[in-house]
């Protein structure tokens, strides 16, 4: 008959035996890797649980990163748009300055070619009346401007000073219907009068005979008659010559060379020999003088025949 309570090893002895057994197994496993398959199987089994536990944290981190990147991109885009707008404004200003520099260089080159002294004026206002081609510039009697002065830009004759105040002057363009300018064909010296048509791109030459030696493309320059405009300045280029049989005069039109609708800077020419500046000058007075000259030339030709 077995006893009810068997006497076994003490707890201390068991602990020591277990510690020795664990140390032996650990040493053996370290050398022989006996438990590696077991660990691999356990890791494979618990890996989905690790992944499932980490998913919320990964999603939170990804969302935070994306939101931060989107916010940074929005701020960067806004900053770049502002910078682009600023750069475009600066480029427009630089482009305007470049164009103004080109205009001033052309105007300065024209001033060097002018034998008379000149006064540089800048456009202040344009008369909006379609039947009057008038400009106001920022030079007046205080700066030496006078009534009747020729006005040019870098390309040719623009008009003449019509009236003057102390600080400004009114310029009547050559295309004004009430303006007339004595011209001659640069190719052969044929003289005529160029009259304003009311169109900024057109001048009329109404007093040329039907058999006059003038052609499309001829350059018209100032003839210097009547002393209003110095001789030799370019005025216009002939664009159309229409001869009708039986008519006494040909229909001749020309295109002004000056940039009448674009020039902001212009030159007021001071001629060496001028009449009294206080005398009122009428541009159409030249028309009567040129008509008399034309009649004398026609009479001379008839007598020669």
C-alpha positions in Angstrom: 0.0 0.0 0.0 1.4 3.4 -1.2 1.7 6.2 1.2 -0.7 9.1 0.8 1.9 11.8 0.8 5.2 10.9 -0.9 8.3 12.9 0.1 9.9 14.5 -3.1 12.7 16.9 -3.8 12.5 20.2 -2.2 11.5 23.4 -4.0 15.0 24.7 -3.9 16.4 21.6 -5.4 13.8 21.8 -8.2 14.7 25.4 -8.9 18.4 24.6 -9.2 17.7 21.6 -11.5 15.5 23.8 -13.7 18.1 26.5 -13.9 20.8 24.0 -14.8 18.5 22.4 -17.4 17.7 25.9 -18.9 21.3 26.9 -19.0 22.2 23.6 -20.7 19.4 23.9 -23.3 20.4 27.6 -24.0 24.0 26.6 -24.5 23.0 23.7 -26.7 20.6 25.8 -28.7 23.2 28.5 -29.1 25.6 26.0 -30.6 23.3 23.7 -32.5 20.3 26.0 -33.2 17.9 23.3 -32.2 15.0 25.7 -31.5 15.3 27.8 -34.7 12.4 26.0 -36.5 10.2 26.5 -33.5 10.9 30.2 -33.3 10.4 30.6 -37.0 7.0 28.9 -36.8 6.0 31.0 -33.9 7.1 34.3 -35.6 5.2 33.3 -38.8 2.1 32.6 -36.8 2.1 35.8 -34.8 3.2 38.1 -37.7 -0.3 38.9 -39.0 -1.2 39.9 -35.4 1.7 42.3 -35.3 0.8 43.7 -38.7 -2.8 44.1 -37.7 -1.8 45.9 -34.5 0.5 48.3 -36.4 -1.9 49.2 -39.2 -3.7 52.0 -37.3 -0.4 53.6 -36.3 0.9 53.3 -39.9 -2.3 54.8 -41.3 -2.2 57.7 -38.9 1.5 58.3 -39.7 0.8 58.2 -43.5 -2.2 60.5 -43.2 -0.3 63.0 -41.1 2.5 63.0 -43.6 0.2 63.4 -46.6 -1.7 66.2 -44.9 1.5 68.0 -44.0 2.8 67.6 -47.6 -0.4 68.9 -49.0 -0.4 71.9 -46.7 3.2 72.6 -47.6 2.4 72.3 -51.3 -0.5 74.7 -51.0 1.6 77.2 -49.2 4.4 76.7 -51.8 2.0 77.1 -54.7 0.6 80.3 -53.2 4.1 81.7 -52.6 5.2 80.8 -56.2 2.0 82.4 -57.7 2.7 85.6 -55.8 6.4 85.5 -56.9 5.3 84.9 -60.5 2.9 87.8 -60.4 5.7 90.0 -59.0 8.2 88.8 -61.6 5.7 89.4 -64.4 5.1 93.0 -63.2 8.8 93.6 -63.0 9.3 92.1 -66.5 6.6 94.4 -67.9 8.3 97.4 -66.3 11.7 96.2 -67.7 10.1 95.7 -71.1 8.6 99.2 -71.0 11.9 100.7 -69.9 13.6 98.8 -72.7 11.2 100.2 -75.3 11.5 103.7 -73.9 15.3 103.3 -74.0 15.1 102.3 -77.7 12.8 105.3 -78.4 15.1 107.7 -76.6 18.1 106.3 -78.4 16.4 106.8 -81.7 15.3 110.3 -80.7 18.8 111.1 -79.5 20.2 109.9 -82.8 17.8 112.1 -84.6 18.8 115.1 -82.5 22.4 114.5 -83.5 21.5 114.6 -87.2 19.6 117.9 -86.7 21.8 120.9 -87.5 19.5 123.3 -85.6 19.2 123.3 -81.8 16.4 121.2 -80.4 14.2 121.0 -77.3 13.1 117.6 -76.1 9.4 117.5 -75.1 7.2 114.8 -73.7 3.6 114.1 -74.5 1.1 115.2 -71.9 -2.4 114.9 -73.5 -4.1 114.0 -76.8 -7.1 115.9 -78.1 -9.9 113.3 -78.5 -11.7 115.3 -81.1 -11.5 113.2 -84.3 -11.5 116.3 -86.5 -8.5 117.9 -84.8 -5.2 116.2 -84.5 -3.7 118.1 -81.5 -1.2 117.2 -78.8 -0.1 118.9 -75.7 3.5 118.7 -74.6 5.3 119.7 -71.4 7.5 122.5 -72.9 6.3 126.1 -73.0 7.8 129.6 -73.3 9.7 129.1 -70.0 11.6 126.3 -71.8 12.1 128.2 -75.0 9.2 126.8 -77.0 7.6 129.2 -79.6 4.7 129.2 -81.9 5.5 127.8 -85.4 8.3 125.5 -84.3 8.7 122.3 -86.3 8.1 119.2 -84.2 9.8 115.9 -85.2 10.4 112.4 -83.8 13.1 109.9 -84.6 11.4 109.1 -87.9 10.2 112.3 -89.4 8.1 115.5 -89.2 5.2 115.3 -86.7 3.8 118.8 -87.0 4.4 122.2 -85.6 3.7 124.2 -82.4 0.2 125.8 -82.7 0.0 127.7 -79.4 2.2 128.1 -76.4 1.7 128.8 -72.7 4.3 129.3 -70.0 4.6 125.6 -69.1 3.1 123.7 -72.1 2.5 123.9 -75.8 -0.1 122.6 -78.3 1.2 120.7 -81.3 -0.8 120.4 -84.5 0.0 117.2 -86.4 0.6 117.2 -90.1 -2.5 115.0 -90.6 -4.8 117.6 -89.1 -7.2 118.7 -91.9 -6.2 122.4 -91.4 -2.5 121.7 -91.7 -0.4 122.0 -94.9 3.4 121.4 -95.2 5.6 122.3 -98.2 7.3 119.1 -99.5 9.4 117.9 -102.4 10.1 114.5 -103.9 13.6 113.5 -102.8 14.2 111.7 -106.0 13.8 114.6 -108.4 13.1 117.7 -106.4 9.4 118.0 -107.5 7.7 120.4 -105.1 4.2 120.2 -103.8 2.0 120.6 -100.6 1.1 117.8 -98.3 -2.3 118.5 -96.7 -3.7 116.7 -93.7 -6.5 114.3 -94.4 -7.9 113.7 -90.9 -6.4 110.2 -91.0 -3.2 109.6 -89.0 -1.9 107.3 -91.7 -2.6 109.4 -94.7 -1.6 112.8 -96.3 -3.0 114.2 -99.5 -1.0 116.0 -102.3 -3.8 117.7 -104.2 -1.7 120.1 -106.4 0.3 117.8 -108.6 -0.4 117.7 -112.4 -1.6 114.5 -113.9 1.8 114.1 -115.7 3.9 114.9 -112.6 7.0 112.7 -112.1 6.0 111.0 -108.9 5.8 107.3 -108.1 4.7 105.0 -105.3 7.5 104.7 -102.8 9.0 108.2 -103.4 10.2 109.8 -100.3 8.8 113.3 -99.5 11.0 115.7 -97.5 10.4 119.3 -96.4 11.3 121.8 -99.1 12.1 124.6 -96.7 9.7 127.1 -98.5 8.2 129.8 -96.3 10.7 129.1 -93.6 8.3 127.2 -91.4 10.0 123.8 -91.6 13.8 123.4 -92.1 14.7 121.8 -95.5 15.5 118.1 -95.8 13.4 116.5 -93.0 11.6 113.3 -94.0 7.8 113.7 -94.1 6.1 110.8 -95.8 6.3 108.0 -98.3 4.1 108.0 -101.4 1.6 105.1 -101.2 -0.7 105.7 -104.1 -0.6 107.7 -107.4 -3.9 107.6 -109.3 -4.1 109.4 -112.7 -7.5 109.9 -114.4 -7.5 110.8 -118.1 -8.9 114.3 -118.6 -8.3 115.4 -115.0 -5.9 118.3 -114.3 -4.4 116.8 -111.2 -3.4 113.4 -110.1 -4.7 111.9 -106.8 -1.6 111.3 -104.7 -1.6 110.0 -101.1 1.3 109.4 -98.8 1.9 107.8 -95.4 3.6 109.9 -92.7 6.9 108.5 -91.5 6.6 109.9 -87.9 4.9 107.7 -85.4 2.1 110.1 -84.8 0.0 107.8 -82.7 2.8 106.3 -80.7 5.6 108.7 -80.0 5.8 110.0 -76.4 8.9 112.0 -76.8 9.5 114.5 -79.6 11.9 117.3 -80.6 11.0 121.0 -81.0 13.4 122.4 -83.6 14.8 125.9 -83.2 15.6 127.2 -86.6 18.4 129.7 -87.0 16.5 132.3 -88.9 13.0 132.9 -87.7 10.4 135.6 -87.9 9.0 137.3 -84.9 8.0 134.5 -82.5 5.0 136.6 -81.3 3.6 136.7 -84.8 0.6 134.3 -85.3 1.5 131.6 -87.9 -1.1 130.0 -90.0 0.1 126.7 -91.6 -2.2 127.3 -94.6 -0.3 130.4 -95.7 2.2 128.0 -97.3 -0.5 126.7 -99.5 -0.9 130.1 -101.3 2.8 130.5 -101.7 3.2 127.1 -103.2 0.3 127.6 -105.6 1.9 130.7 -106.9 5.2 128.9 -107.4 3.4 126.0 -109.1 1.7 128.5 -111.5 5.0 130.1 -112.3 6.5 126.7 -113.1 3.6 125.7 -115.3 3.9 129.0 -117.2 7.6 128.5 -117.7 7.0 125.0 -119.0 4.4 126.2 -121.5 6.7 129.0 -122.8 9.5 126.5 -123.2 7.3 124.3 -125.3 
